Amino acid sequence: MTQHESTTAWRELLDTLGSLDKAFLEGDRAVSDDRHIADGYRMLATTLGVALDNYLFAEPSRPIWIEVNNPYRRDRRWGGDNTDAYYYMCPVDPKRRYRISGNRGDSVYFSVTAYNEPAPGAWSDRIVALVRDDDLDFDADGNFSFEYGPTDDGVVLMTRDYQADPATGRPVSWRIEALDEPDPIRHGDAETAGALRASAAWLRTMFAIVPLPVGGRDDDKTLGHEFSQGANEFAEPYQVPDANFGWSARDACYSYGSFVLEDDEALVVTHRPPSCRFWNLVVWNQFMATHSAGDGRCSINGHTAERNPDGSVTVVISRGMTEHPNAITTLGYPRGNLAFRWILADEVPARPQVRLVKLADL
């Protein structure tokens, strides 16, 4: 019986899927509660869907935008998402020309970033090009159009669309068309095998990153794993460089932290936002995923937060919800991760300050 290459690749993909849960069940990165174990399997399903969309079903000469993050889709919570933004990806051929068009909707910031791919399925390590809203011309109705390509190695496009309030704002509408004749359709054995192996490589990379560690508390050295800082604090913010691993935004500054909270505790986070187009603070589980916007208030942004008289912003994070106007919730999670992002900041922000308090003392 002839063994097809796609059959071999399919079985390799199944073997990969069958082994990746070791990342969160065993070893130094094993998670410690049943919710995170369940989240691990959801993350496997989510990233498998994204990988197959971008490798098995993609046609770079017949491009379509693939929705990879959406504030309301529970099957698109991955990769450092947030509840204020819509993200689309589109694999493209670097030798081709494309026209990208659409309508800006109610976006407070949007952009298209082109990334390289060091090998099939490997995550980007360099930003190739960036087009953002203030580079474009709009008509009276908010419509835009521009051409992209050819480039040396920009093979994946990612859009970002940040909304002040996704519940009421109109997201950017996106269209893309190839300006050259499409390739013949050929879904053969070799092409399918290559796509399945690229999908498996994508999955392996994701689970080489997650689950994220959670730092230990000063009052409990047994919690958490090795981490650049302890729980209940943030690292120094940084500006994303052009040479970068993954799908970070070139216009962004980031600061990451983690939390370990009892039922009767809260984190009081204070920071002074620099002048910027957009910022938000997001609660993640250890798989860099937040809950859907309709599940609970798990993030807050510069358009919804109330400022202090001195211009700073104080956010209260707890396992439930408090009455503080800038309260967000971990939805009962006792431990997890936190992420600040600032878009088009005029300077790298100062490190956010954190106090661990009892709820009764708020």
Summary of the structure (lengths in Angstrom):
residues: 362
radius of gyration: 21.2
end to end distance: 71.0
largest distance: 76.2
contacts: 1189
relative contact order: 0.17
helix: 21%
strand: 29%
